[in-house]
Amino acid sequence: MARNIELMNAVKIQLRVIGALLMREIMTRYGRNNLGFLWLLLDPIVFTVGAVLLFNTFHSSMEMKTQVIPFIFLGYSGLILWRTCPTRGIKAIESNRVLMYHRQVKVQDVFFARMILEIAGVTAAFIICFVSMISLGLVDYPKNMLLLITGWILLGWFGAALGIVLGCLSEYSDMVERIWHPAGYFMLPISGTFFMVSWLPQYLQEWALLVPMVNCVEMLRGGYWGESVQTNYDIFYVSVVCLVLTLAGLILMADKRMQKLAT
């Protein structure tokens, strides 16, 4: 009984620490810049409008079998979700090293606070933009909301787990940060943002589905269009990848060398 009480007290303390770190991140990132959080909402809108104009300009030479606005919006929103978490995770400890002198602040608290903030911010922007476009009649209501939410959760999980792994590794070597930035751009063509698996030749579809983000974006679009559009995805495969990344992140955060680097 006494151990359960101690465990509950420890959990409450860590939740308060994460909450305090969240407030600090919000004030640091958005408090001094009036357009900070607003740009989080405008970014997918601006890109979607530009991409829609571009696709409509060249529509005669492209065989588009889907609506352009939801296709671009869902793909780019997913892109923002999985890319921002690793970007914020890298060097997270270095920028918060002064806080690590407090006994109650742990390595995992810093990473959890950053990942929660990123996912919550992008999700809020996604919901606001999506609801606004539905209200304006630009897009329809999703046919399979459960599938869309599942794809979004898995994509956020993947991004957060990858962000923690890269964030831990970046504390050991600066090369991680230097490699990630170009790697993030090179991953754009294979992330599923600008294509659907059914558009690819049969021999390429199996290779495309090995990329976790492709499966998640396919779920987003499958949730929106339902059975009217052919989508391909493997929920079990993505879950296994996320579990492996999560386990790797937990091991790295608990490593004694990481604890020393953080102090």
N, C-alpha and C positions, 0 to 999 in steps of 0.2 A: 504493500500500500504506500509506504514511504517512498519507494522508488518511483511509483507512478506519479506521485505528487511532485517529486523532483523533476521528472521528465516533463510534466505539464508546465512547470515553472520555466524550465529551460526553453521549451517551445515558445512560450509567451514572450520571453526575453528576446529570442531571435526574431520573432515576428515584429516586435517593436523596433528592433535594430533595422530590419529590412524596410519597415515603414519609414523610419527616419532617413535612411539612405535614399529611398524613393523621393521623398520631399526635397532632399538636397539635390538630387539629379534634376528634378523638375525646375527648381529655382535656378540652378546653374545653367541649364540648357535653354530654358524658355523665359525665365524671369527678367533677364536683361535685354531681351530681344522681343519686341512686340509682335514681330511676324513669325517667330519661331514655331509655335504650335499651329498658327494659321497656314504656314507653308506646308506643314504636314498634310493638311487637307487639300491645298491647292496643287501640290505636286502631281498626284495621280490625275487630277482634272485637266491640268495643262497638258500633260503628256497624252492623255486620251484624246483631247480635242485635236492636238497636232497630228497624232497618228491617224485619227479618223479622216481628217482632211487629206492626208497623204494617200491613204488607201482609196478614198473616193476619187482622187485625181487619177489614179492608175488602175481603177477598177476594171477598165475594159480589157486590160492585159493580165488580169488576175482572176482565177476561178474561186471566188469567195462564196462558200456555201453556208456561211453563218453571218449573223448580224455583226457589223464591225464594232459598234460601241461596246456591247458587253464582252465581245471577244478580247478587245484591247484592254478594257478596264479590268477584267478578271485576271488576265495574264500579267499586267503591270502591277496590280495590287499584290499579287502573289510574289512577284519579283522583289518589291519593296520589303515584304515581310521577311523573306529568307536572307536578303542581303544586308539589311540594317543590323540584325543581331550579331553576326560575326564582326561587322565594322565597329560596333560599340563594345564588343567583348574584347577585342584586341587592345592590349595595354590598359585594361580596366583597373588592374591592381596598381600599376605605376601611377596613374592619375589620382588614385585614392590611397596612396601609400601612407599619407599622414594620418588617415583614419585608423590604420591598422595598429597604431600604438594603443588604441583603446582595447582593453581585454575582451570586451563583448563583441567586437566587430571581427568577423571571420572572413576568410577568403570567399567562401560560398555566398555570404551575405551580399558582397559587392556584385558578384556575377548575377545572383538571383534578382537583385534590385534592378540592374540594368536590363536584363532580359524581360522582366515583367513590364518595365516601362516601355520598352520598344514594342513588344507585342500588343500591349494595351493601347499605345498611341496609334499604331498602324491599324489596329482593329477598329478603333473609334473613327478614324478617318474613313476606313472602308465602309462602315455602317452608315455614316452620315452621307457620304457620296452616293452610295447605293440607294438609300431611301430617297434622297433628293432626286436622283435620276428616275426612279420609279414614279415619284410624285409628278414629275414633269412629262412623263410618258415617253422618256428616251429609252427605257428598258422595261421589260416585263417582270412580273413577280417570278422568282425561281420555281421551277417545276418540282424539284426535290431538295427542299431546304436541309434535310438531315445530311444528305451527301455533300452538299456545299459546305456545311458547318464542319463535317468530318475532314474534308480536304483542307479547310482553313486551319483547324486544330493541328493536324499532322504537319502542315507546312510550318506553323509557328513552333511546334515541338522540334522539328528538324533544324530550323534556324537557330533556336535557343541552344540546343545541344551542340551544334557546330560552333556557335559563338563562344561557348564555354571552353570547348576543346582548343580552339584557336587562341582564345584569350590566355589560357594557361600556357600553351606552347610559346606564345609571344613573350612571356616573361623569361623564358630560357634563351631566346634568340630573337634579335631584331629582324632576321631574315623572314620570319613568319609574316610580319606586317608588310614587308616589301613584296613578298610573293603573293599575298592574298589580293592586293589591289589589282594587279594585272590578271590574276587568275579569276577574280570575280567578273571581269569583263569578258574573258574568254569563255566563261560558262554561260553567258547570255544566249548564244545561238543554240545551245543544247538544253536550256532550262525549260522549254515548252512555252515560253512567253509569246513567241511569234508563230507557233505552229501547233497543230494537233496531230497526235500519233497516227490517226487514220489517213492523214494526207501523205504519209511517208510510204515508200515501197515496203513490201512485207518483210524483206530481210533486214530493214533498218528499224522496224517497229520494236523488235525484241531488244535491240541495243538501246533504243531511246528509253524504254521502260526500266532500264538499269539505273537511270538517273532519278533519284528520289523526287526531285522537284517536278519532273514531268508528270509523274503519277498524281501528285497533289493538284497540279493545275488542271489535269484532266478531270479530277473529281470536282473541282470548282465549276468547270464548264458543263460537266455532266449534271451537276446539281442545278445549274441554271436552265439548260435546255431539255433536260430529261432524256427520254428515249428518242426524241426527234433528231438527235445528233449522235453519231457513233463515238464513244469514248472508250479508252483503254487505260486500266490502272490496276494496281495490285496493293490493296490495303495492308495485307500481311507483310509483304516485302518492305514497304515503307516503315511499318511499325518496328520490324526487326532492325532496320538501319538506325532508326531513332533510339531504340533501346541500346544498341551497341555504342552509339555516340554518347548517350547519357551515361552509361557505365564508364566509358573512357574519361568523360569529364569529371565524374565523381572521384575516380581513382587519381586523376591529376590534381584535383583540388585538395585531396587528403594527403598527397605526397609530402613528406617532410621537407624536401628541397623547396617545394612551392611555399611552405609555411615560412621558411627562412628568407626566401626572396621577397616575401610580402612584408617583412619587418626590417 
